[in-house]
Amino acid sequence: MNAWLVGSLALACILQVAHSSPDFGIQGTIEGVSNINQRAIIAKTHFLRVNDYIIPTQKSDISTLRDAVVIVQAISKDVNTLGPALMDALTTASEDDGGDIEATFALISMARINFETYISVGLREQILNLEALLGIHVRDQLVDDFFHISNRLTALASTLTLLQEAVAKAHAAANGGPVSSDIVRQFVGTALVSQLGRHLTLLAYRIPVLTYTITSTLENIEQADEYYYGLMQDSERVINEIEESGTDFNQKAGEYYTLVENTMNRLISDYEADLTFAVGTGNALNVADLTTAINGLKTVQDTNLAATLKLYKDLYLPAILELSKLLPLDANLSFLEGENPAAVLVGVLIANGPFSRFCFWKYSSMLHNILLTSNMASECYDREYNRLHTLQQALLQQIELISYNLEIVNPYTYVCRSLPASLTDRIDECAKEVATHLKVISEEFSKKLSAFIELPTIELNASKQRLSVCWAAKIQATFVKYQTLIPEIEKCATDGPEL
């Protein structure tokens, strides 16, 4: 209920009292009864403010928060209903000059008994449920608040009983006639009326304390909800960043393959003509050993290099894709499952204990920073870019070494055809010597091409192992820190700041 409405009700009650002759069933004003009404109006205003708090729609999925809000709001609504009902009964009775004393005071008694019954029955159940959710702190505060309210209601009841007896005696003394002011003053003393006003004042003083307990608890719940919802959103961001880091890794690390492929294809095309010419030269010399050696190298150039490149592509690209998806999108990162320090901290805050807010501010940012300010996946992937770039450079150097072997095939073959006329009888000997050398080169190709596949196989497997270890180490360190934080938070909630 907003302040305007409360003010309007208070004004309406004041005007109503001002234009009446309140006397609790006595025809003639009881001195000081208007002050009683004013104090009752003030108490009613405070009661109405107990429920003067609006809770926004819950954003997080913590059932404890939702259930606690339901209970706390139910308490505030019950007090908001029963408190004003008692005050209305009191002001209504003070305006009754019909002389029906029993009916006049029965209205007040019924309203008071309803309030007391709620405190002893309904409230007890609500507080027990609240304790099960939030612990003893809010429960203790509410019990203390209602303890003082109950005492004030008991004192109020005793004074009203005395007032009822005094009014009855005044009526009896009048012997059915008008109750004069002298008779009223004789039986309904100023002290009795002042005592009633004092009890109402003390009751009104206790209501703002109850209001504070309820509103501060709801505000803590609201803040806890916002905090946990923020963690949920940030956890989604982290999970998305993990996925994005994997996607980026797949794209960037995959691009390392492109230069290797282009360089190998350029190697094949660059020496195609030379090797074709070398084959023709070997055939012209008609030396079997040389022809065999050159044809073997031509097979390497025409077939083996392309086949090796395909093996590398079939190995590298799927492996990079697997590595990009290696880091799991684990929901546990988001504090959403099981016992975790975020849930414990939220419980501490909404418990509204003496150190709740201190502990919340001490640990809330710490929890956020442990997990959510850095992309651990990116940190793990960053270490692999340089290693895979180094792999690329190693493969390019292997291609360059292959080119050294291929570029000498044609000159070595052609040298035997360039012998001077005086040495033509040594052409066969030259060809066989060149064939021996080219045969060694051809045999070395098998090792080089095998290494061209073996090297990325080893490095990609090592990359997989490093990524797994990096990720496991970071997650394990985070979870270990979580577990150490839980007792720290609980100790803070119990003992407060360390001295």
N, C-alpha and C positions, 0 to 999 in steps of 0.2 A: 504494500500500500504506500503511495507516495506521500510526501510531506503535506501537499495541498489538501489531500483528502483527510489526513489526520488533523490538520489545522481546522478544517471545516467542521469535523465532528466535534472537536473540542469547543469551537465557538458556538455550535448549536447547543451543546450541553450547558455551556455557561449562560446562554440566553434563556434556556429553559428554566434553569435554577433561579435566575434573576426575576422571572415573572411568576414565581410560585410562592407558596407559603409552606415550606418544608417543615414538618414537625413529627415524623415517624408515627403518624396516627393520632396526634394531638391537635385539636383545633386551637391554633395559636403557635407562634413561632418559638422553637427551642433556640435559645441563644447559642450562636456558634455553629449551627448546623450548615450554614452556607459555606463555612470553611471546610467542613467535612466533604461537601460536594466538590469543592474546588480541588481538594486533594485526591478525591476519587477520579476526577476528570484527568488530573495529571497522571495518576497511576494507569488509567485506561489508555492515555496517549502513549505511555511507555510500553504497555502491553502490545498495542497495535504495531509498534515499531519492531517487535521481536521478529515478525515475519516480513519486515520491510527490506527484503533482499532478493534479488532475482538471479538465478543461476543460469548461465548460458547452456546451450546444448552441449553435452559431453562429446569430446572429439576422440579421445583415446578409447581403447577397448578393455580398460581395467574394470572389472565388475565391482571390485571393492569400492572404487570411487562412486560408481553409480548407486550402489546399495547404501553407502554412507550418506549420500545426498538425500536419498529417499527418507531415511530415518531422521536425519537432522531437520529436514523440512517438515516432516510429520510432527516432530516435537514443537517446532516453531508455530505451526498452524494450530495445533491443539491449544498451546498457550495463548495464541492470538484469538482463539475463540472463547476459551473459558475465562481468561482474565477480564476482558471487556464485559463479558456476561455478568460477572460478579460486580463489577463497578456500576454497570447499568442497573442492576438490581438494587444496589445501595442508593443510588441517586433517585431511582423511582420510588423506593420506600420512603425516602426523606421528603418526598413531595406528596405523600398520601396523608390526607387529613380526614379520612373517612371514619377513623376510630376503630377499625378492625385490626387490632394489634397482632393477633395470631397470623392473619393473612399477610399483614405488612412484613413481619419478620420471617415468615415462611419462605417468601420469595428470595430473601437474602440467604437464608440457610440452605435452600436447595442449590443455589448457584455456588455457594461455598463448598458444600458437600461434593458437588460434581467435580470441582477443581481438586479437592483433596483426594477424591477417589481416583482421579486420573494420575495424580502424583504417586499414590501408593500402589496402583495396579498397572495402568497403561504405560506410564513413564518408566516404571521399573523394567518392563519387558523391552521397551525401546532402548534403554540404556544398556541392558545386557546384550542385545543384538549389536549395538554400537561398539561395545567393548570387544566383542568377538571380531569385529572388523578392524578397529583402530587401536586396540590396546586400552590401557587404563587411563590415559591422560585426559582425553575429552570426557570420558565417563566420570572421572573424579571431579572435573570442573563442573559438569552438569549436576552431579550429586550434591556438590557443595552449594551451587546456586539454588537448587530446589530445597535444600535443607533450610536455608535462611528464609526462603519464600514460605515453606511449610510452617516455620516458627511464627512468621508474621501472620499467617492465616489463623493459626491457633490462638495467638494473642487477640486478633481481630474478633474471632468467634467468642472468646471469653468476654470481651468488652461489649459486643452486641447482645450477649445474654444478659449482662448487667443492665444495658440500656432497655432491653425489652422488659425486664422486671421493674425497672424504675418507671417506665411509661405505664405499665399495668397498674402500679401502685398509684400513680397520679390519677388515672381514670377512676380507680376505686375510691380515692379520696374525694373526687368530685361528686360521688353518689349519683351518677347519671346525668349530672348537670354539666354546664360548660367547664372546661378545665382552664382555670385562670392562670395567668403568668406566675402568680405567687405559688400556686400548686406545682407548676412545672419546675420552678426554681427550687422548690422544697425537695422534690424527688429526683429530678434530672439535673444534677449539679454541673457547673461549668467544667469541673475537673474530669467528669465522666466523658463529656463531649470532647474535651481536649485530648483525652486519652485515645479516643477513637480516631481523632484526626492524626495523632502522632503515629498510631499503628499504620494508618494509610500512607503516611509520609515515608515511614521506614520500608513499607512494602514497595512503594514507588522507587525508592533508592536502590532496591535490589534488582529491579527489572533491567536497568541498563547493563548491569554486570552479566545477566543472562543473555541479553542481546549481543553483547560483545563476544561471549563464548560461542554463540551460534554463528554470528556473522564471520568471526575470525576463522572458525572451523570451515565454513563454506568457502571463504576466500582461499584458505590453504588448499582445499580440495580443488578449487578452480585453478590455482597456480600449478598444483601437481598434475592436473589434467593437461594443461598447456605444455608443461615441461615434457611429460611423457609423449604427448602427441608430437612435439617437436623432435624428440628422439626417433619416433617412428618415421617421420618425414625424412630426417637426415639419414636414417638407416637405409631408406629406399634410395636416397641419393648415392650412398656409398655402394650399395649393390649395383646400381646403374653404372657407377664409375668403374667398378670391377669389370663389368661386362664391356664397357666402353674401352677400358684399358686392354682387354683381351682382343677386341676388334681392331684397335689401333696397332697392337702388336702383330696381329695376323697380316694387316695391310703393309706395315713398314718392313717387318722382317721378311714378308713375302716378296717385297720389291728387291731384296738382295739377290734373289734368284734371277731376276730379269737381266741384270748385267752379265751374269755368268752365262746365261743362255745365249744372249746376243754375241758375246765374245766367242763362245764355242762355235756358233753358227758362222760367224765371220771367219774363223779359222778354217772351217771346212770349205767355205766358198773361196777363200783367198788362195788355197793351195790345190784346188781341184785341177786347174789348168796345168800347174807344174807337175803334178803327179801323173796326169794323163800324158804329158810330154815325156816324162821319165819312162813310162811304160813303153811308149813308142821307141825311145832310144834303146831301152833294154832289148826289145824285140829285134831292132836293127843290128845290135851287136851279136845277137843269137847265142848268148851264153846262158845255159840253163840256170846256173846258180843265181846269176844276176836277175834274170827274168822272174824267178821264184821270189827273190827278196823284194823286188819292186812291186810285184803283184800283191805280196803280203802287206806292204805299206799302203798300197792303193785300197786294199780292203779295210784297213784301219781308217783311212781317210773317208772312204765312201760309206762305211757301215758302222764300225766300232765306235767312232766318236759320237755319232748321232744316237746309237744305242745307249752309250754311257750317259749322254746328256738326258735321255728319256728316263733312265734308271734314277738319275739324280733328281729329276723333276718329280717322279713318282714317289721318291723318298722324302724330299725336302718339303714340298708344299703341304701334303697331308700331315707331316710332323708339326709344321708351324701352326696349322689349324688346330691340331690336338693341344699344343702348348697354349694356344690362345684361349682354350676352354678348360685349362687344367685347374685354375683356381676356382673352388666351389662357391656358388652364391649361397652362402650359409645363412639361414634366417636367424641363427643364434647371435649373429653379429649385431642384431638390432635390439637386443634386450627384451625381446617379446616373449621368450619362452623360459619356463623354469625360474628358480630362484636366482636373481641377479641383483647387483648393487643398485641399479636404477629403480627396480620395484621396491627394494628395501628402503631406499631413500625417499621414495614417494610415500611409503607407509609411515616413515618417521615424520614427514612434513604434515600429513593429514591427521596424525595422532595429536598434534597441537600440544606437545609436551613443552617443558620449560626451555629445552635447548633445540627444539625442532627446527626453527627457522635458521638458527646459527649453523646447525649441521647441514641443512639443505644448501645454504649458500657456500659452505665450505667444500662440499663434495659435488655439487651439480655441475659446475664447469669442469672439474677434474674428470668426471665420467664422460662428459661430452668430448673433451680433448683426447682422451685415451683412444677412442674409437673413430670419431667422426671428423676430425680436422685434417687427416691425411689419408690419401688413397694407398693403402698398403699393397694393393695389387700392382699399382704403377711402380712403386718402389722395387718390387720384385722383378717386374718386367724390364725396368730400366737397366738392370745389371746384365741382361741378356743381349741387348742391342749391340754393344761393343763386341761381345764374344762372337755373335753371328756375323757381324761386319768383318771381324778378323777371319772367320771361316771363308767369307766371300773372297777376301784378298788372297787367302791361301789357294783357293781354287783358281783364281785368275792367274796366279803365278804358275800353277801347274799347267794351265793352258799355254802360257808364254813359253814354258820349257818344252811343251809338245811342239810349239811352232818352231823352236830352234832345230828340232829333229827333222821336221818336215821341210824346212826351207833349204836343207843341205842335200836332199835326195836328188833333185834335178841337177845341181852342179856336180855332185859326185858321179852321177851317171854320165853326164856329158863329157867329163874330163877324159874318159877312155876313147871318146871319138875325136878328141882334139890332139891326140898324140902325133908327133911329127912323122913324116913318111919313113924315116929311118927306124922308127920304133913300132911300126905296124905289126911286127911279129909278136909284140908283147901286149896286144890288145886283149887277148883272152886272159892273160895273166892279170892285167889291170882290172878287167871286169870281175874276175873271181875275187880279187882283193877288195874291190868296192862291195861286192855281194856279201862278203864276210862282215864288213863294217855295217852294211844296211841290215843284215840279219840280226846283229847285236841290237841295233836300234829297234828293230821290229819286236824282238823279244822283250825289250825294256818297256815297250808300250803296254803290254799286258799288266805289268806291275803298276805303271802310272795310272792306267785307267781303273784298275782295281782300287788303288789308293784314292782316286777321285770319288769313289763311292764310299770307301771305308772311312775316310776322314769326316764327312758330314754325318755318317751313321754314328760315329763315336761322339761327335760334338753335340748332336741333337739329343742323344740319350743323356749326355751329361747335363744339357740344358734342362731337360725334364726333371732330372734329379735335383738340380739346384733350385728350380722353381718350387718343387714340392717341399724341399727343406726350408726355403725362405718363407713360404706361406705358413707352413706348420709352426715354424719358430715364432713368427709374428702373432699368429692366432693363439698359440700356447702361452706366450708372454702376456697377451691381453687377458686371457681367461684366468691365468694365475693371479694377475693383478686384480681382476674382479673378485676372486675368492678372498684375497687379503683385504679388500676394501669392505666387504660385508661386515666382518667383525669390527672394523674400524668405525663404520657408520653406526652400528648398534651401540658400541661403547660411547661414541660421541653423544648419542641420544640419551644415554643413561647418566653419564658423568659430566657432560659438557666440555668446555675447552680445557685442554691440558695446562696445568699451572707450571 
